[in-house]
């Protein structure tokens, strides 16, 4: 019989009987019944056209053919065990891996400095490249290929097989320069509507969605903004806010970063405005990649909002990660076979 038609589990039975010289002891070693071992041995005998083992007073003794194939089969089985049990590790202290992260200007200003400080301390050889977010199809394709490891920020929902972990909830605030003569000690809706606006709308993330949310929040109030400028990049945006009488509606952490470099004042929005989640995303293909596991745990430790019990937000899979029932059963069967070989 062709070798391709032999069930590999039969070779495990061969190995166990060769070692124990007993179908009963082989059954105990493999967590099978003695009849199951005898049946498997008979199938292997039929496939190879040889008795393989003969019962004697000293136990089940191998035939010359069994002795001939014993060493190569043991070596092959051990190689399979090593292959199934091998997972390349990740040592942050010695790694020189370069990670690529989708991250908008907001993330680079608010999160990247703390992340780099942490990496220099924990993984001095590790490097990070930030990549400007692109459209959802391009973003998902790049992450499925492994060209980009993580996406961190506020994104429209990923549609493919991804995992996501919420980090923190963000809210909007308003920013004006300190010397703006049209704003007093507080900011009301009338002032908000009257001032020219500077909108930060980078491509690729969820900021366009946020911009629409602002318009929707104002619509019931009968307020329409005059948007003087829409900026796709944050470079120079702080100077616009700090040098003119515009008002800008920004995420609170970005507004705080702006206040650290420009003399501005920060106010709550004078209307109800929904918040949004900052999360990190990674592709299902790399869910168990040791380096990416380590990186996303560092990100979560640095930025995730822990609960009252100190637990970090749970990682969750998108619906696209779920297998159909028939495939899930096949996967389970494959896992069981793999466990036998790796035990």
C-alpha positions as a printed Julia matrix, in Angstrom:
343×3 Matrix{Float64}:
   0.0     0.0    0.0
   1.24    3.53  -0.79
   2.73    5.36   2.17
   0.4     8.31   1.5
  -2.56    6.08   2.43
  -1.18    5.14   5.86
  -2.77    6.87   8.84
   0.08    8.52  10.73
  -1.52    7.52  14.02
  -0.74    3.88  13.11
   2.94    4.78  13.3
   2.44    5.96  16.87
   1.01    2.54  17.68
   4.01    0.9   16.0
   6.37    3.03  18.08
   4.54    2.25  21.34
   4.44   -1.52  20.73
   8.11   -1.49  19.71
   8.98    0.25  22.96
   6.75   -1.71  25.36
   6.66   -5.11  23.59
   3.01   -5.24  24.65
  -0.27   -4.15  23.08
  -1.74   -3.71  26.58
   1.05   -1.42  27.76
   1.04    0.4   24.43
  -2.68    1.03  24.86
  -2.1     2.51  28.33
   0.73    4.69  27.0
  -1.44    6.03  24.15
  -4.61    6.36  26.28
  -6.39    3.87  24.0
  -8.07    0.51  24.59
  -6.17   -2.71  23.94
  -8.56   -3.74  21.12
  -8.01   -0.33  19.46
  -4.23   -0.89  19.51
  -4.61   -4.43  18.14
  -6.89   -3.16  15.38
  -4.42   -0.39  14.47
  -1.55   -2.89  14.42
  -3.53   -5.19  12.13
  -4.2    -2.3    9.74
  -0.5    -1.46   9.64
   0.39   -5.12   9.04
  -2.02   -5.23   6.12
  -0.67   -1.98   4.71
   2.98   -3.1    4.87
   2.45   -6.79   4.09
   4.39   -7.98   7.13
   3.44   -9.26  10.62
   5.75   -6.62  12.16
   5.46   -8.17  15.66
   5.25  -11.8   16.76
   3.99  -12.8   20.19
   6.66  -14.69  22.19
   7.34  -15.52  25.83
   9.35  -12.29  25.97
   6.53  -10.2   24.58
   5.76   -8.81  21.12
   9.06   -9.16  19.26
   9.7    -7.19  16.05
  10.21   -8.95  12.74
  13.29   -8.15  10.63
  11.23   -5.68   8.6
  10.04   -3.95  11.77
  13.64   -3.67  12.94
  14.67   -2.23   9.57
  12.04    0.53   9.59
  12.14    1.23  13.33
  14.98    3.78  13.36
  13.79    5.82  10.34
  10.22    5.86  11.64
  11.31    6.95  15.11
  13.38    9.74  13.58
  10.46   10.84  11.4
   8.02   10.79  14.33
  10.44   12.79  16.48
  10.83   15.33  13.68
   7.03   15.71  13.5
   6.91   16.19  17.26
   9.6    18.87  17.12
   7.84   20.6   14.24
   4.43   20.62  15.94
   5.91   21.68  19.27
   8.18   24.36  17.86
   7.24   27.99  18.2
   9.86   30.6   17.59
  10.06   32.73  20.7
  10.47   36.44  21.13
  13.02   37.85  23.54
  12.46   41.61  23.82
  15.84   42.14  25.47
  17.73   40.78  22.44
  15.31   41.19  19.54
  16.02   43.62  16.71
  12.58   43.23  15.17
  10.99   46.19  13.41
   7.23   46.56  13.92
   4.97   48.54  11.61
   1.89   50.21  13.07
  -0.99   52.05  11.44
  -1.16   55.21  13.5
  -2.5    58.67  12.66
  -0.96   61.96  13.75
  -3.03   61.82  16.92
  -1.45   58.55  17.96
   2.02   59.77  17.12
   1.59   62.84  19.31
  -0.33   61.25  22.16
   0.82   57.61  22.32
   4.05   57.12  20.41
   6.38   58.99  22.83
   5.3    56.82  25.77
   5.5    53.66  23.66
   9.02   54.44  22.45
  10.17   55.25  25.99
   8.83   51.87  27.11
  10.51   50.04  24.21
  13.87   51.67  24.88
  13.68   50.39  28.44
  12.27   46.9   27.78
  13.43   46.15  24.23
  16.31   48.45  23.23
  16.86   46.75  19.87
  13.22   46.84  18.77
  12.23   49.53  16.25
   8.85   50.96  15.2
   7.7    52.37  11.88
   4.4    54.24  11.89
   2.31   54.07   8.74
  -0.38   56.6    7.84
  -3.78   54.89   7.84
  -5.27   54.18   4.41
  -8.68   53.01   3.19
 -10.2    49.95   4.82
  -9.55   47.56   1.91
  -5.87   48.51   1.61
  -5.47   48.47   5.38
  -6.9    44.99   5.77
  -4.87   43.63   2.83
  -1.6    44.97   4.25
  -2.31   43.52   7.69
  -3.33   40.13   6.25
   0.02   39.98   4.4
   1.94   40.92   7.54
   3.18   44.2    6.03
   1.65   46.02   9.02
   1.47   44.43  12.47
  -1.01   46.59  14.42
  -3.51   49.36  13.84
  -3.93   51.69  16.8
  -6.51   54.45  16.94
 -10.13   55.04  16.03
 -11.09   53.11  12.9
 -14.23   52.15  11.14
 -14.93   48.49  11.83
 -12.53   45.99  10.27
 -14.49   43.58   8.1
 -12.02   40.69   7.8
 -10.77   38.16  10.37
  -9.33   40.54  12.96
  -8.98   40.79  16.71
  -9.56   44.01  18.61
  -8.88   45.31  22.11
 -10.33   48.57  23.4
  -7.75   50.79  25.06
  -9.62   53.84  26.32
 -12.64   55.98  25.6
 -12.07   59.44  24.15
 -14.29   62.53  24.13
 -14.35   65.82  22.26
 -13.36   69.23  23.61
 -13.02   72.67  22.04
  -9.75   74.54  21.64
  -9.17   78.29  21.07
  -6.05   80.4   21.46
  -5.67   82.09  24.83
  -5.87   85.59  23.38
  -9.01   84.92  21.34
 -11.1    88.09  22.01
 -14.41   86.4   21.16
 -14.33   83.82  23.95
 -14.68   84.69  27.64
 -14.37   82.5   30.71
 -16.76   79.94  29.29
 -17.75   78.77  25.84
 -21.4    78.88  24.85
 -23.2    77.58  21.82
 -23.55   81.08  20.35
 -19.79   81.66  20.43
 -19.16   78.18  19.05
 -21.46   78.82  16.08
 -20.15   82.33  15.42
 -16.41   81.53  15.33
 -14.7    80.17  12.19
 -13.71   76.52  12.6
 -10.54   74.59  11.85
 -11.28   70.88  11.33
  -8.68   68.13  11.59
  -9.76   65.4    9.14
  -6.93   62.94   8.34
  -7.51   60.14   5.84
  -7.84   56.48   6.65
  -9.02   56.41  10.25
 -12.43   57.2   11.69
 -11.98   60.96  11.88
 -14.29   61.65   8.96
 -16.95   59.71  10.85
 -16.27   61.86  13.91
 -16.59   65.01  11.81
 -20.02   63.87  10.63
 -20.96   63.16  14.24
 -20.24   66.78  15.15
 -22.51   67.99  12.34
 -25.26   65.6   13.45
 -24.98   66.78  17.07
 -25.4    70.4   15.95
 -28.23   69.83  13.49
 -31.06   69.57  16.07
 -29.79   72.81  17.62
 -30.1    74.69  14.34
 -26.39   75.46  14.31
 -24.21   75.33  11.22
 -20.45   75.83  11.42
 -18.3    77.88   9.11
 -15.36   75.54   8.49
 -12.55   77.86   7.45
  -9.99   75.09   6.93
  -9.96   71.3    6.82
  -6.5    69.91   7.55
  -5.48   66.38   6.57
  -2.29   66.55   8.68
  -1.67   67.79  12.18
   1.68   69.31  11.26
   1.11   73.06  11.49
  -2.42   72.63  12.83
  -1.39   73.82  16.31
   0.04   77.0   14.76
  -3.24   77.65  12.96
  -5.16   77.33  16.23
  -2.58   79.33  18.18
  -2.24   82.17  15.68
  -5.83   82.8   14.54
  -9.27   83.25  16.07
 -10.53   79.88  14.89
 -12.05   77.23  17.14
 -11.36   73.54  16.76
 -13.19   70.49  18.1
 -10.61   67.84  18.93
 -10.22   64.62  20.92
  -9.32   65.57  24.49
  -5.86   63.94  24.52
  -4.92   65.63  21.27
  -6.14   68.94  22.66
  -3.94   68.42  25.71
  -0.93   67.76  23.46
  -1.78   70.94  21.58
  -1.9    72.89  24.86
   1.6    71.7   25.75
   3.14   73.42  22.72
   0.73   76.3   22.0
  -0.95   78.86  24.31
  -4.55   77.67  24.01
  -7.58   77.23  26.21
  -9.61   74.05  26.31
 -13.39   73.99  26.91
 -16.04   71.28  27.05
 -18.23   71.2   23.95
 -21.32   73.4   24.5
 -23.55   70.55  23.33
 -23.82   66.81  23.88
 -21.25   64.96  21.84
 -20.79   61.16  21.83
 -17.38   59.76  22.63
 -15.51   57.03  20.79
 -13.18   54.11  21.45
  -9.45   54.04  20.81
  -8.51   50.42  20.12
  -5.78   48.23  18.73
  -6.4    45.73  15.92
  -4.39   42.81  14.52
  -5.04   40.12  11.91
  -6.13   36.61  12.81
  -3.09   35.15  10.98
  -0.76   36.73  13.54
  -2.87   36.3   16.67
  -0.29   33.88  18.15
   2.84   35.54  16.74
   5.05   35.88  19.88
   6.38   39.3   18.9
   2.96   40.77  18.15
   1.54   39.2   21.32
   4.29   40.94  23.29
   3.81   44.28  21.51
   0.06   44.47  21.94
   0.4    43.57  25.62
   2.87   46.44  26.05
   0.42   48.77  24.32
  -2.42   47.57  26.54
  -0.32   47.94  29.69
   0.59   51.49  28.74
  -2.73   52.81  27.5
  -5.65   50.51  28.29
  -8.1    51.64  30.94
  -8.27   48.88  33.53
 -11.39   48.02  35.45
 -11.98   48.24  39.19
 -10.35   44.81  39.6
  -7.28   45.96  37.66
  -8.09   43.73  34.68
  -7.37   45.07  31.21
 -10.09   45.08  28.53
 -10.57   41.69  26.93
  -9.31   40.91  23.45
 -12.16   39.91  21.17
 -12.4    38.46  17.68
 -14.51   39.84  14.87
 -17.31   37.69  13.47
 -15.17   36.9   10.43
 -12.82   34.89  12.69
 -15.55   32.36  13.46
 -15.4    29.08  11.53
 -18.52   27.43  10.09
 -19.6    24.46  12.2
 -18.33   21.87   9.69
 -14.9    23.5    9.47
 -14.76   23.9   13.24
 -15.3    20.13  13.63
 -12.52   19.42  11.11
 -10.22   21.79  12.96
 -11.02   20.06  16.25
 -10.18   16.67  14.74
  -6.9    18.03  13.42
  -6.09   19.48  16.84
  -6.7    16.11  18.47
  -4.32   14.41  16.04
  -1.7    17.1   16.64
  -2.0    16.64  20.39
  -1.29   12.92  20.0
   1.92   13.66  18.09
   3.04   16.39  20.48
   2.32   14.54  23.75
